Amino acid sequence: MSNSKHAPKRKTSEKHIDYCLQFNRWFLKPIGAWPQKNVPSLVYKIIILLQIFICLSIITVPTIPCLLYVLFEAKNSQQKLNPMLPLINRFMSSMHYWVLLKRTDDIHKLIRHMETDWNLVQRIGERKVMLQHAKFGRFVTIICGIMMQGSFLLFGLGQSMRTATITIGNETFTTRSMTCPIYSKIIDTRFTPQNEIAVILQQLVILVISTCTVGGCSLAAVFAIHACGQLNVLYLWLHELIENQTEKNDKAEQKLAAIVEHHLRILSFISQLESIMHKPAFVELTGCTTIMCLLGYYTATIWETFDKTKLISYLFSYLSMSFNIFIFCYIGEIVTEQCKLVGEMAYMTDWYNLHHTTARGLILIIARSNNVVKITAGKLFHLSIATFSDVSNADIPSFD
């Protein structure tokens, strides 16, 4: 699309794509999940593999003894249910980590796609629209980091600050509680220094799994918001379609061809995003829903004793799980609504001022927009605000 006001090509493009993904890179690089096509050296590859091995070890080493505790040592249903929250959370975060590692090439293609979009769109007005969405994507990434990592760490610190007194023979010991109990036949964590080491290790686990979750959720949000930015650029092109109609009709046809090509490019980007994210979105939706139900149960069991420390940690965890579901549902909602709006914008242009052969081309755009674009959870649930509302209403605990 032609316009007299153009932005510099390469310099601003590289700066803007770095601006879009800066915080995502900060979250993903420490866990070795930042996609890189051309790794500079063998040493760098070894460092990345070492990062992945360390992160997987931090997650796995405390999780297996906790599973053994649930299976073989827990004596009643209450003791079996208490560790389920951190165990489910670790499984969900491991799923995010697995997707980030397994689909690194596909994620890299989406990043290259974003870079190409910034290079193709040269007009200052269009870049302003994209920059507004880039700022919003950064804002969502920051909120994801604060909500998810903050709530996870607060929950872990709240649990580890609690102490219990145990008596063996004539000796009395003070031990710190853990988020996830460990099978005592492997290691007895009631005594010093095993207790302190286990508590520190579990805090490391919380840090790693929260980083995996933030990395996956925020990256999906940034990609979806970028797609919305591209759709808003498309709206500008549709508004300009009938400008300068004193010129020949082939000028309008060229504009329409550019619009159709750009529309298909955006839909391809969204389709790739859906193929990557539908599995972790399904795990997140079902896992967070299960955790929210468990939190309601935990709250009901301690409601009479009114343990403030536990209630506060449960509240932060509940808000975090709600936010996790909301982020996925929100990006699914805005992508669907923005794609629908393309057809409405095409109809709302002064298409009747176009040559009839050109105006007929808009019918295909409208028809394609009527085919609803969805971001799904496991190809089963449409991620939307309505889905978030259904889940939230089902999980709100009642104390009547």
C-alpha positions as CSV (number, residue, x, y, z in Angstrom):
1,M,0.0,0.0,0.0
2,S,1.4,3.3,-1.0
3,N,1.9,6.3,1.3
4,S,4.3,9.2,1.3
5,K,5.3,8.8,5.0
6,H,7.7,5.9,5.4
7,A,9.7,4.7,8.4
8,P,13.3,3.6,8.1
9,K,13.5,0.0,7.0
10,R,16.0,-2.3,8.8
11,K,17.1,-0.2,11.8
12,T,13.7,0.3,13.3
13,S,12.5,-3.3,12.4
14,E,15.3,-4.9,14.4
15,K,14.7,-2.6,17.3
16,H,11.0,-3.2,17.3
17,I,11.1,-7.0,17.2
18,D,13.6,-6.9,20.1
19,Y,11.2,-4.6,21.9
20,C,8.3,-7.1,21.3
21,L,10.1,-10.1,22.6
22,Q,12.6,-8.7,25.2
23,F,10.8,-9.9,28.3
24,N,10.0,-13.3,26.8
25,R,13.6,-13.8,26.0
26,W,14.5,-12.9,29.6
27,F,12.2,-15.6,30.9
28,L,13.1,-18.3,28.4
29,K,16.9,-18.0,28.1
30,P,17.7,-19.1,31.7
31,I,15.8,-22.4,31.1
32,G,17.4,-23.0,27.7
33,A,14.0,-22.7,25.9
34,W,14.6,-19.5,23.8
35,P,14.5,-20.7,20.1
36,Q,17.7,-20.0,18.1
37,K,18.1,-21.2,14.6
38,N,21.8,-20.6,14.2
39,V,23.6,-21.4,17.5
40,P,27.0,-19.5,17.3
41,S,29.3,-22.3,18.7
42,L,29.5,-25.8,20.0
43,V,30.3,-24.4,23.5
44,Y,27.0,-22.4,23.4
45,K,25.1,-25.6,22.4
46,I,26.6,-27.4,25.4
47,I,25.6,-24.6,27.7
48,I,22.0,-24.7,26.5
49,L,21.9,-28.5,26.9
50,L,23.4,-28.1,30.4
51,Q,20.7,-25.5,31.3
52,I,18.0,-27.9,30.1
53,F,19.5,-30.8,32.1
54,I,19.7,-28.7,35.3
55,C,16.1,-27.5,34.9
56,L,14.8,-31.0,34.3
57,S,16.8,-32.3,37.2
58,I,15.4,-29.6,39.5
59,I,11.9,-30.5,38.6
60,T,12.3,-34.3,38.6
61,V,14.4,-35.0,41.6
62,P,11.9,-33.7,44.2
63,T,8.8,-34.8,42.3
64,I,9.5,-38.5,42.2
65,P,9.9,-38.9,46.0
66,C,6.7,-36.8,46.4
67,L,4.8,-39.2,44.1
68,L,6.2,-42.2,46.1
69,Y,5.0,-40.5,49.3
70,V,1.4,-40.2,47.9
71,L,1.4,-43.8,46.7
72,F,3.0,-45.6,49.6
73,E,3.3,-43.5,52.7
74,A,0.3,-41.2,52.9
75,K,-2.1,-42.9,55.3
76,N,-5.4,-41.2,54.5
77,S,-7.2,-39.3,51.8
78,Q,-6.3,-35.9,53.4
79,Q,-2.6,-36.7,53.3
80,K,-2.9,-37.9,49.7
81,L,-4.8,-34.8,48.6
82,N,-2.5,-32.2,50.2
83,P,0.5,-32.8,47.8
84,M,-1.8,-32.9,44.7
85,L,-1.7,-29.2,44.1
86,P,2.1,-28.9,43.7
87,L,2.2,-32.2,41.8
88,I,-0.4,-31.0,39.2
89,N,1.3,-27.7,39.0
90,R,4.6,-29.3,38.2
91,F,3.0,-31.5,35.5
92,M,1.4,-28.4,33.9
93,S,4.7,-26.5,33.9
94,S,6.5,-29.5,32.6
95,M,4.1,-29.6,29.7
96,H,4.8,-26.0,28.9
97,Y,8.5,-26.7,29.0
98,W,8.2,-29.8,26.8
99,V,6.3,-27.8,24.2
100,L,8.8,-25.0,24.3
101,L,11.6,-27.5,23.7
102,K,9.9,-29.8,21.2
103,R,8.4,-27.1,19.1
104,T,11.3,-24.7,19.1
105,D,11.6,-24.8,15.3
106,D,7.9,-23.8,14.9
107,I,8.2,-21.1,17.5
108,H,11.3,-19.8,15.7
109,K,9.3,-19.6,12.5
110,L,6.6,-17.5,14.2
111,I,9.4,-15.2,15.4
112,R,10.8,-14.9,11.9
113,H,7.2,-14.3,10.7
114,M,7.0,-11.4,13.1
115,E,10.3,-10.0,11.9
116,T,9.1,-10.2,8.3
117,D,5.9,-8.4,9.3
118,W,7.9,-5.5,10.8
119,N,10.0,-5.3,7.6
120,L,7.0,-5.4,5.2
121,V,5.0,-2.7,7.0
122,Q,6.9,0.5,6.4
123,R,4.4,3.3,6.8
124,I,4.7,5.3,10.0
125,G,0.9,5.1,10.8
126,E,0.9,1.3,10.4
127,R,4.1,1.0,12.6
128,K,2.4,3.1,15.3
129,V,-0.5,0.6,15.3
130,M,1.9,-2.3,15.6
131,L,3.9,-0.6,18.3
132,Q,0.8,0.0,20.4
133,H,0.1,-3.8,20.3
134,A,3.8,-4.5,21.0
135,K,3.5,-2.3,24.2
136,F,0.4,-4.2,25.2
137,G,2.2,-7.5,24.6
138,R,5.0,-6.4,26.9
139,F,2.5,-5.3,29.5
140,V,0.8,-8.7,29.4
141,T,4.2,-10.4,29.8
142,I,5.0,-8.3,32.8
143,I,1.6,-9.0,34.4
144,C,2.1,-12.8,33.7
145,G,5.5,-12.7,35.5
146,I,4.1,-10.8,38.5
147,M,1.0,-12.9,38.9
148,M,2.4,-16.4,38.2
149,Q,5.8,-16.2,39.7
150,G,4.7,-14.0,42.5
151,S,1.9,-16.3,43.6
152,F,3.9,-19.4,43.2
153,L,6.8,-18.0,45.3
154,L,4.4,-16.6,48.0
155,F,2.7,-20.0,48.2
156,G,6.1,-21.7,48.6
157,L,7.4,-19.2,51.2
158,G,4.2,-19.3,53.1
159,Q,4.4,-23.1,53.4
160,S,8.1,-23.2,54.3
161,M,7.7,-20.5,57.0
162,R,5.3,-22.8,58.9
163,T,7.0,-25.0,61.5
164,A,6.0,-28.1,63.3
165,T,7.3,-29.7,66.5
166,I,8.1,-33.4,66.6
167,T,9.1,-35.5,69.6
168,I,11.2,-38.6,69.3
169,G,12.0,-40.3,72.6
170,N,13.2,-37.6,75.0
171,E,14.2,-35.2,72.2
172,T,12.1,-32.5,70.6
173,F,12.8,-31.1,67.1
174,T,11.4,-28.2,65.1
175,T,11.0,-28.8,61.4
176,R,9.8,-26.7,58.5
177,S,6.8,-27.7,56.4
178,M,7.3,-28.4,52.7
179,T,5.0,-27.8,49.7
180,C,5.5,-31.4,48.6
181,P,6.3,-34.1,51.2
182,I,9.1,-36.6,50.4
183,Y,9.1,-40.4,50.8
184,S,10.8,-41.0,54.1
185,K,12.5,-44.2,53.0
186,I,14.5,-42.2,50.5
187,I,15.4,-39.4,52.8
188,D,14.0,-38.3,56.2
189,T,13.5,-34.5,55.9
190,R,12.4,-34.0,59.4
191,F,15.9,-33.4,60.7
192,T,18.6,-30.8,60.0
193,P,20.3,-30.4,57.5
194,Q,18.0,-32.5,55.3
195,N,15.0,-30.4,56.1
196,E,16.7,-27.1,55.1
197,I,18.1,-28.6,51.9
198,A,14.7,-30.0,50.9
199,V,13.0,-26.6,51.5
200,I,15.6,-24.7,49.4
201,L,15.3,-27.3,46.6
202,Q,11.6,-27.0,46.6
203,Q,11.9,-23.2,46.3
204,L,14.1,-23.8,43.3
205,V,11.5,-26.1,41.8
206,I,8.9,-23.4,42.2
207,L,11.1,-20.8,40.5
208,V,11.8,-23.1,37.6
209,I,8.2,-24.3,37.0
210,S,6.8,-20.7,37.4
211,T,9.4,-19.6,34.7
212,C,8.2,-22.4,32.4
213,T,4.6,-21.4,32.8
214,V,5.3,-17.7,32.4
215,G,7.4,-18.3,29.4
216,G,4.7,-20.4,27.6
217,C,1.7,-18.2,28.5
218,S,3.4,-14.9,27.8
219,L,4.8,-16.1,24.4
220,A,1.4,-17.2,23.3
221,A,-0.1,-13.9,24.4
222,V,2.6,-11.9,22.5
223,F,2.0,-13.9,19.3
224,A,-1.8,-13.5,19.5
225,I,-1.5,-9.7,20.2
226,H,0.9,-9.4,17.3
227,A,-1.7,-11.1,15.0
228,C,-4.3,-8.6,16.3
229,G,-1.9,-5.8,15.4
230,Q,-1.6,-7.1,11.9
231,L,-5.4,-7.3,11.6
232,N,-5.6,-3.6,12.7
233,V,-3.2,-2.8,9.9
234,L,-5.5,-4.7,7.5
235,Y,-8.4,-2.5,8.7
236,L,-6.4,0.6,7.7
237,W,-5.9,-0.9,4.2
238,L,-9.6,-1.6,3.9
239,H,-10.4,2.0,4.7
240,E,-8.0,3.1,2.0
241,L,-9.2,0.8,-0.6
242,I,-11.5,3.3,-2.3
243,E,-9.2,6.3,-2.1
244,N,-8.3,8.0,-5.3
245,Q,-11.0,6.4,-7.3
246,T,-10.3,8.9,-10.1
247,E,-7.3,6.7,-10.9
248,K,-7.7,3.6,-13.0
249,N,-9.5,0.5,-11.6
250,D,-6.3,-1.5,-11.6
251,K,-5.0,0.6,-8.7
252,A,-7.9,-0.6,-6.5
253,E,-7.4,-4.2,-7.7
254,Q,-3.7,-4.0,-6.7
255,K,-4.8,-2.7,-3.2
256,L,-7.3,-5.5,-2.9
257,A,-4.7,-8.1,-3.9
258,A,-2.4,-6.8,-1.2
259,I,-5.2,-7.0,1.3
260,V,-6.1,-10.6,0.5
261,E,-2.5,-11.6,0.6
262,H,-2.0,-10.0,4.0
263,H,-5.2,-11.5,5.3
264,L,-4.1,-15.0,4.3
265,R,-0.7,-14.4,5.9
266,I,-2.3,-13.4,9.2
267,L,-4.6,-16.5,9.1
268,S,-1.5,-18.7,8.5
269,F,0.2,-17.2,11.5
270,I,-2.8,-17.8,13.7
271,S,-3.1,-21.4,12.4
272,Q,0.5,-22.1,13.3
273,L,0.0,-20.5,16.8
274,E,-3.0,-22.8,17.3
275,S,-1.1,-25.9,16.3
276,I,1.6,-25.1,18.9
277,M,-0.5,-24.0,21.8
278,H,-3.6,-26.2,21.8
279,K,-2.0,-29.0,23.9
280,P,-0.5,-26.8,26.7
281,A,-3.8,-24.7,26.6
282,F,-5.7,-27.9,27.3
283,V,-3.4,-29.0,30.1
284,E,-3.6,-25.5,31.6
285,L,-7.4,-25.3,31.4
286,T,-8.0,-28.7,32.9
287,G,-5.1,-28.5,35.4
288,C,-6.0,-25.0,36.7
289,T,-9.6,-26.0,37.0
290,T,-8.6,-29.1,39.1
291,I,-6.3,-27.0,41.3
292,M,-9.0,-24.4,41.8
293,C,-11.4,-27.2,43.0
294,L,-8.7,-28.5,45.3
295,L,-8.1,-25.0,46.7
296,G,-11.8,-24.7,47.4
297,Y,-11.7,-28.1,49.3
298,Y,-8.6,-27.0,51.2
299,T,-10.2,-23.7,52.2
300,A,-13.3,-25.5,53.4
301,T,-11.3,-27.9,55.6
302,I,-9.5,-25.1,57.4
303,W,-12.3,-22.6,57.5
304,E,-13.2,-23.4,61.1
305,T,-9.6,-23.0,62.4
306,F,-9.2,-19.9,60.2
307,D,-5.4,-20.4,59.6
308,K,-4.5,-17.0,58.1
309,T,-1.2,-18.1,56.5
310,K,-2.8,-21.0,54.7
311,L,-5.8,-18.9,53.6
312,I,-3.6,-16.2,52.2
313,S,-1.5,-18.7,50.3
314,Y,-4.6,-20.4,49.0
315,L,-6.1,-17.1,47.9
316,F,-2.9,-16.1,45.9
317,S,-2.8,-19.6,44.3
318,Y,-6.5,-19.3,43.4
319,L,-6.0,-15.9,41.8
320,S,-2.9,-17.2,39.9
321,M,-4.8,-20.2,38.5
322,S,-7.7,-17.9,37.5
323,F,-5.3,-15.6,35.8
324,N,-3.7,-18.5,33.9
325,I,-7.0,-19.6,32.5
326,F,-8.0,-15.9,31.8
327,I,-4.8,-15.3,29.7
328,F,-5.5,-18.2,27.4
329,C,-9.2,-17.4,27.2
330,Y,-8.6,-13.7,26.6
331,I,-6.1,-14.2,23.7
332,G,-8.5,-16.7,22.2
333,E,-11.4,-14.2,22.5
334,I,-9.5,-11.2,20.9
335,V,-8.2,-13.3,18.0
336,T,-11.7,-14.6,17.2
337,E,-13.3,-11.2,17.5
338,Q,-10.6,-9.4,15.5
339,C,-10.8,-12.0,12.7
340,K,-14.6,-11.6,12.6
341,L,-14.2,-7.8,12.4
342,V,-12.4,-8.1,9.0
343,G,-15.6,-9.1,7.3
344,E,-17.5,-6.2,9.0
345,M,-14.9,-3.7,8.0
346,A,-14.9,-5.0,4.4
347,Y,-18.7,-4.5,4.3
348,M,-18.5,-1.0,6.0
349,T,-16.2,0.4,3.3
350,D,-17.8,2.3,0.5
351,W,-17.6,-0.7,-1.7
352,Y,-20.4,0.6,-3.9
353,N,-18.0,3.2,-5.2
354,L,-15.7,0.5,-6.5
355,H,-15.9,-1.0,-10.0
356,H,-18.2,-3.9,-9.8
357,T,-15.5,-6.5,-10.7
358,T,-13.3,-5.2,-7.9
359,A,-16.2,-5.0,-5.4
360,R,-17.0,-8.7,-6.0
361,G,-13.6,-9.5,-4.5
362,L,-14.7,-8.3,-1.1
363,I,-17.3,-11.1,-1.0
364,L,-14.5,-13.6,-0.6
365,I,-13.0,-11.7,2.3
366,I,-16.4,-11.4,4.0
367,A,-17.0,-15.2,3.4
368,R,-13.6,-16.1,4.8
369,S,-14.2,-13.9,7.9
370,N,-17.5,-15.7,8.6
371,N,-15.5,-18.9,9.0
372,V,-14.8,-18.4,12.7
373,V,-11.1,-18.6,13.6
374,K,-10.6,-20.2,17.0
375,I,-7.8,-20.8,19.5
376,T,-8.7,-24.0,21.2
377,A,-7.7,-26.1,24.2
378,G,-6.9,-29.6,22.8
379,K,-9.1,-29.0,19.8
380,L,-12.0,-29.5,22.2
381,F,-12.8,-26.2,23.9
382,H,-13.0,-22.8,22.3
383,L,-10.9,-20.4,24.4
384,S,-13.1,-17.4,25.0
385,I,-14.4,-15.2,27.8
386,A,-17.5,-17.3,27.9
387,T,-15.4,-20.4,28.7
388,F,-13.5,-18.5,31.4
389,S,-16.9,-17.5,32.9
390,D,-18.1,-21.1,32.9
391,V,-15.0,-22.3,34.6
392,S,-14.9,-19.5,37.2
393,N,-18.6,-20.0,38.1
394,A,-18.1,-23.7,38.5
395,D,-15.1,-23.3,40.8
396,I,-16.2,-20.6,43.2
397,P,-16.4,-22.2,46.6
398,S,-19.5,-21.8,48.7
399,F,-19.5,-21.7,52.6
400,D,-23.3,-21.6,53.2
